Amino acid sequence: MSSTELDVCKEGKFNFKEESEEVTLDGSVDLHGRPAIRAKSGRWVAGIIILLNQGLATLAFFGIGVNLVLFLTRVVGQNNAEAANNVSKWTGTVYIFSLVGAFLSDSYWGRYKTCAVFQVIFVIGLMSLSLSSYLFLIKPKGCGNESINCGKHSSLEMGMFYLSIYLIALGNGGYQPNIATFGADQFDDEHSKEGPSKVAFFSYFYLALNLGQLFSNTILVYFEDEGMWALGFWLSAGSAFAALVLFLVGTRRYRHFKPSGNPLSRFCQVFVAASRKSRVQMTLNGEDLYVMDTKESSNNANRKILHTHGFKFLDRAAFISSRDLDDQKGGHYNPWRLCPVSQVEEVKCILRLLPIWLCTIIYSVVFTQMASLFVEQGAAMKTTVSHFRIPPASMSSFDIISVAVFIFFYRRVLDPFVGKLKKSDSKGLTELQRMGVGLVIAVMAMVSAGIVECYRLKHAKEGCTHCNDSSTLSIFWQVPQYAFIGASEVFMYVGQLEFFNAQTPDGLKSFGSALCMTSISLGNYVSSLLVSIVMKISTEDHMPGWIPGNLNKGHLDRFYFLLAALTSIDLIAYIACAKWYKSIQLDGKREGNNEPGSFAV
């Protein structure tokens, strides 16, 4: 071998070694706290494990959640309105617990440990529900279908049931926002190839969630609808256990971010420091603000946030007064008197997100109808095709199919098409624009559901004593409303995940995902409150109300049209908030259009 060939060979080996030892640029670390090596960690190997984990965990969760309203009516013996309210409260509690998981993850445990702990709680809750249902609730054996009613249950039995489902709520709620962010952590958004993969991950994550839901909404729902509740619950428990094992298998491959400490204390420090300097005179250019050197920062893994001109009052927290200079000369630093600009901007980022977040709550009210009133409406329609009975809850499979179709349509067709029209570096619709489109489609979904209900009432059988199959209108007329909801989810919830992940500071990424889930939570609570108010008003003068036990005597269509009107008003408020919004600006990272009125991120 010639000396030239030998040099080329050595250079090739050196380049390969250099590439294999290249570390990530976003500050992620491996399991042992060392800088993560790009070739040996994260990327799609870890991403696919997390997507499979999410699919199995979703299958387990919706195996319980999607048919819970029928379990409460058929097994527990509650009426339609009471069952719908209890499901809304339970689903809302699931998402409230997401804040607990996000806080522990961002502050102390990190995302990996938080995901593992809450998945264990999730599995325990599912096993407890399976056992309590089999031993105590489903008595006589085989009850809980349409023809056999279950007997009454003792307070202890009901206590076991509620403890089990709220353990499930705690486990799934604490796990869900962290697994989405943990999956995104596996891609370095500072890298030219991994950056686009991180954006794509959120779409595939939501697709995995819906594919897991598809199995639970068809196979598991069929078992449960036929009265095989215990079997359905045990299959859910098995799926959750498999998800936990799969998650642990990928342990050595994951990339991690170190927790950044309690964000509540950081936020309080900014407000207290700003209040203490409420009377100081500040310059307009912001030159007298405290910028902490990277070497001084104890949390140097997080990227610095650049100064912005909104929420001027908070800038006082970073103003360097004469007393602060004296403290600095004496080697003292009081974070309750002086905060760095990046810490102040962290608070500003969250304050800017809140109006956008509040505008997503009404959308979640629309979304939650799929698990409650859509199911009850479907049960009051013709559910048989030949001799085969279609479980009303399984109609949500059309929502999942719609999600899969529209994710493909958006990523492969609409996004490139809009990018060409805009003739700019940015691709397609921004996250804020997509969320606005989602609200428009949600209005269409509620109008569609209301029209279907009008026709269902026209085809209602006279003199029926119960609601099931009490109309000759086929349940397949519900397909458009489910399809509209699915399309709106692709624009609203996928856009929301991307938006909150991109717009929250590095130390609050799990909190960003939790905001999405908390929106769903409050949507469930608002839905429950709205149902209660509507029933209270509409049942005056001994009227049956809009949502009675027998839907043929009510006006569910009016409730759907009410939601369409509320969502339209919310859309107007959302557009105003989106135009006002100013996106986060990170040091060394190029941002898109940051003008306040751009309606773009």
Residue pairs with C-beta under 8 A, 6 or more apart in sequence:
1 9
19 39
20 37
20 39
20 40
21 37
21 39
22 37
22 38
22 39
23 35
23 36
23 37
23 38
24 35
24 36
24 37
24 38
24 41
24 42
24 188
24 190
24 191
24 255
25 188
25 190
25 191
26 188
26 189
26 190
26 191
27 257
27 301
27 302
27 303
27 506
28 35
28 36
28 41
28 42
28 185
28 188
28 255
28 256
28 257
29 35
29 36
29 255
29 256
29 257
29 258
29 301
30 36
30 37
30 40
30 41
30 254
30 255
30 256
31 251
31 252
31 254
31 256
33 258
36 42
36 255
36 256
38 188
38 191
40 253
41 186
41 253
41 254
41 255
42 185
42 186
42 187
42 188
42 194
42 253
42 254
42 255
43 186
43 187
43 194
43 197
44 197
45 250
45 253
46 183
46 186
46 250
46 253
46 254
46 255
47 183
47 186
47 187
47 197
47 201
47 204
49 246
49 247
49 249
49 250
49 253
50 179
50 182
50 183
50 186
50 205
50 247
50 250
51 183
51 204
51 205
51 208
52 208
52 243
52 246
53 179
53 243
53 246
53 247
54 179
54 180
54 183
54 205
54 208
54 209
54 212
54 243
55 208
55 209
55 211
55 212
56 212
56 239
56 240
56 242
56 243
56 246
57 119
57 122
57 172
57 175
57 179
57 212
57 239
57 240
57 243
58 208
58 209
58 210
58 212
58 213
58 216
59 212
59 213
59 215
59 216
59 220
59 236
59 239
60 122
60 126
60 216
60 236
60 237
60 239
60 240
60 243
61 122
61 168
61 172
61 216
61 236
61 240
62 212
62 213
62 216
62 217
62 220
63 216
63 220
63 232
63 233
63 235
63 236
63 239
64 126
64 129
64 165
64 168
64 233
64 236
65 87
65 90
65 91
65 94
65 371
66 213
66 216
66 217
66 221
66 371
66 393
66 396
67 220
67 221
67 224
67 225
67 232
67 375
67 391
67 393
68 87
68 90
68 165
68 371
69 83
69 84
69 87
69 371
69 372
69 375
69 376
69 393
70 83
70 224
70 225
70 375
70 379
70 392
70 393
71 144
71 224
71 229
72 78
72 82
72 83
72 86
72 87
73 79
73 80
73 83
74 143
74 144
74 145
74 146
74 149
74 150
75 133
75 137
75 138
75 143
75 144
75 150
75 229
76 83
76 137
76 150
76 153
76 158
76 161
77 149
77 150
77 152
78 86
79 549
80 376
80 467
80 547
80 548
80 549
80 551
81 531
81 535
81 547
81 548
81 549
83 372
84 372
84 373
84 376
84 528
84 531
84 547
85 528
85 531
85 532
87 371
87 372
88 368
88 372
88 524
88 525
88 527
88 528
88 531
89 524
89 525
89 528
90 165
90 166
90 169
91 368
91 371
91 520
91 521
91 524
92 520
92 521
92 522
92 523
92 524
92 525
92 528
93 166
93 169
93 173
93 521
94 168
94 169
94 172
94 173
94 176
94 517
94 521
95 173
95 176
95 517
95 518
95 519
95 520
95 521
95 522
95 524
96 173
96 518
96 521
97 169
97 170
97 172
97 173
97 174
98 173
98 174
98 176
98 177
98 513
98 514
98 517
98 518
98 521
99 511
99 514
99 518
100 170
100 173
100 174
101 114
101 118
101 173
101 174
101 175
101 176
101 177
101 178
101 510
101 514
102 177
102 178
102 510
102 511
102 513
102 514
103 263
103 511
104 114
104 174
105 111
105 114
105 177
105 178
105 181
105 259
105 510
106 259
106 260
106 263
106 507
106 508
106 509
106 510
106 511
107 259
107 260
107 261
107 262
107 263
108 259
108 262
109 117
109 259
110 256
110 257
110 258
110 259
111 178
111 179
111 181
111 182
111 185
111 256
111 257
111 510
112 182
112 251
112 254
112 256
114 174
114 175
114 178
114 510
115 175
115 178
115 179
115 182
115 247
116 244
116 247
116 248
117 174
118 170
118 171
118 172
118 173
118 174
118 175
118 178
119 171
119 175
119 240
119 243
119 244
119 247
120 171
120 244
121 167
121 170
121 171
121 174
122 167
122 168
122 171
122 172
122 175
122 240
122 244
123 171
123 237
123 240
123 241
123 244
124 167
124 171
125 164
125 165
125 166
125 167
125 168
125 169
125 170
125 171
126 164
126 168
126 233
126 236
126 237
126 240
127 237
128 160
128 163
128 164
128 167
129 161
129 164
129 165
129 168
129 233
129 237
130 230
130 233
130 234
130 236
130 237
132 157
132 160
132 161
132 164
133 161
133 229
133 230
133 233
134 230
134 233
134 234
136 153
136 157
136 160
136 161
137 150
137 153
137 157
137 161
137 229
138 144
138 150
138 227
138 229
138 230
139 150
139 151
140 148
140 150
140 151
142 148
142 227
143 149
143 150
143 151
143 227
144 150
144 224
144 227
144 229
145 225
145 226
145 227
146 468
148 227
153 161
173 517
176 513
176 517
177 510
177 511
177 513
177 514
177 516
177 517
178 510
178 513
180 202
180 205
180 497
180 501
180 513
181 501
181 509
181 510
181 512
181 513
182 254
183 201
183 205
184 198
184 201
184 202
184 501
184 509
185 254
185 255
185 256
185 257
185 509
186 201
186 254
186 255
187 194
187 195
187 197
187 198
187 201
188 194
188 195
188 198
189 195
189 198
190 589
199 498
200 411
202 494
202 497
202 498
202 501
203 407
203 410
203 411
203 494
205 497
206 403
206 407
206 489
206 490
206 493
206 494
206 497
207 403
207 404
207 407
210 399
210 400
210 403
210 404
210 486
211 400
211 404
213 396
213 400
214 397
214 400
214 401
216 236
217 393
217 394
217 396
217 397
217 400
218 394
218 397
220 232
220 235
220 236
221 232
221 391
221 393
221 394
222 391
222 394
223 229
223 231
223 232
223 235
224 232
224 391
225 389
225 391
225 392
225 393
225 394
257 301
257 506
257 509
258 301
260 299
260 301
260 302
260 506
260 507
260 508
261 299
261 507
263 346
263 507
263 508
263 511
266 339
266 343
266 346
266 347
267 346
267 347
267 350
269 317
269 335
269 336
269 339
269 343
270 314
270 317
270 339
270 343
270 344
270 346
270 347
271 314
271 317
271 347
272 336
273 316
273 317
273 318
273 335
273 336
273 337
273 338
273 339
274 313
274 314
274 315
274 316
274 317
274 344
276 336
276 337
277 316
277 317
277 319
277 321
278 313
278 316
280 316
280 319
280 321
282 288
282 315
282 316
282 319
286 307
286 309
286 315
288 319
288 320
289 307
289 315
289 318
289 319
289 320
289 341
290 318
290 319
290 320
290 324
290 338
290 339
290 340
290 341
291 304
291 340
291 341
291 342
292 340
292 341
292 342
294 300
294 304
297 340
299 507
301 506
302 342
302 505
302 506
302 507
303 506
303 586
303 587
303 588
303 589
304 341
304 342
304 586
304 587
305 341
305 342
305 345
305 346
305 349
305 505
305 584
305 585
305 586
305 587
306 341
306 345
306 585
306 586
306 587
307 315
307 341
307 345
308 345
308 348
308 582
308 585
310 348
310 352
310 582
311 347
311 348
311 351
314 344
314 347
314 348
315 344
317 338
317 339
317 343
317 344
318 338
318 339
318 340
318 341
318 343
318 344
319 338
320 338
321 338
323 337
324 337
324 338
327 333
327 334
327 337
327 338
345 505
345 584
346 505
346 507
346 508
349 503
349 504
349 505
349 508
349 584
350 504
350 508
350 511
352 503
352 581
352 582
353 500
353 503
353 504
353 512
353 515
355 577
355 580
355 581
356 432
356 435
356 499
356 574
356 577
356 578
356 581
357 500
357 515
357 518
357 519
358 577
359 570
359 573
359 574
359 577
360 435
360 492
360 496
360 516
360 519
360 574
361 519
361 522
361 523
361 526
362 523
362 526
362 566
362 567
362 570
363 438
363 439
363 442
363 488
363 492
363 519
363 523
363 567
363 570
364 519
364 520
364 521
364 522
364 523
364 524
364 526
365 523
365 524
365 526
365 527
365 530
365 563
365 566
365 567
366 442
366 445
366 446
366 485
366 488
366 523
366 563
366 567
367 442
367 485
367 488
367 489
367 520
367 523
368 520
368 523
368 524
368 527
369 449
369 527
369 560
369 563
370 396
370 399
370 482
370 485
371 396
372 527
373 547
373 556
373 559
374 392
374 395
374 396
374 449
374 478
374 481
374 482
375 392
375 393
375 395
376 392
376 467
376 547
376 551
377 392
377 449
377 452
377 453
377 456
377 478
377 551
377 556
378 392
378 393
378 395
378 475
378 478
379 392
379 467
379 468
379 469
380 456
380 467
380 468
380 469
380 470
380 471
380 551
380 552
381 392
381 456
381 469
381 471
381 473
381 474
381 475
381 477
381 478
382 469
382 471
382 472
382 473
382 474
382 475
383 389
383 390
383 391
383 392
383 468
383 469
383 475
384 390
384 469
390 475
392 475
395 475
395 478
395 479
395 482
396 482
398 478
398 479
398 482
398 483
398 486
399 482
399 483
399 485
399 486
399 489
400 486
401 483
401 486
402 482
402 483
402 484
402 485
402 486
402 487
403 486
403 487
403 489
403 490
405 486
406 486
406 487
406 490
406 491
407 490
407 494
410 428
410 490
410 491
414 428
414 429
415 427
415 428
415 429
416 427
416 428
417 428
418 428
418 429
419 426
419 427
419 428
422 428
426 592
426 593
426 600
429 437
430 592
430 599
430 600
430 601
431 495
431 496
431 498
431 499
431 502
431 601
432 495
432 499
432 578
432 581
432 599
432 600
432 601
433 578
433 599
433 600
434 491
434 492
434 494
434 495
435 491
435 492
435 495
435 496
435 499
435 574
435 578
436 571
436 574
436 575
436 578
436 599
437 491
438 488
438 489
438 490
438 491
438 492
438 493
438 495
439 488
439 492
439 567
439 570
439 571
439 574
440 571
441 484
441 487
441 488
441 491
442 484
442 485
442 488
442 492
442 567
443 564
443 567
443 568
443 571
444 484
445 481
445 484
445 485
445 488
446 481
446 560
446 561
446 563
446 564
446 567
447 560
447 561
447 564
448 480
448 481
448 484
449 478
449 481
449 560
450 557
450 558
450 560
450 561
450 564
451 557
452 473
452 477
452 478
452 480
452 481
453 556
453 557
453 560
454 557
455 473
455 477
456 471
456 473
456 477
457 471
457 552
457 557
458 473
459 471
459 472
459 473
460 470
460 471
460 552
461 470
461 471
461 472
461 552
464 470
464 550
464 552
465 550
466 550
467 549
467 550
467 551
467 552
470 550
470 551
470 552
471 552
493 516
496 516
496 519
497 513
497 516
499 601
500 512
500 513
500 515
500 516
501 509
501 512
501 513
502 584
502 601
503 512
503 583
503 584
503 601
504 511
504 512
504 515
504 584
505 584
530 562
531 547
531 559
534 545
534 546
534 547
534 559
534 562
535 545
535 546
535 547
538 545
538 546
538 555
539 545
544 550
544 553
544 554
545 554
546 554
546 555
546 556
546 558
546 559
547 554
547 556
547 559
548 554
575 599
578 599
579 596
579 597
579 598
579 599
580 596
580 597
581 596
581 599
581 601
582 594
582 595
582 596
583 591
583 592
583 594
583 601
584 591
585 591
585 594
592 600
592 601
593 600
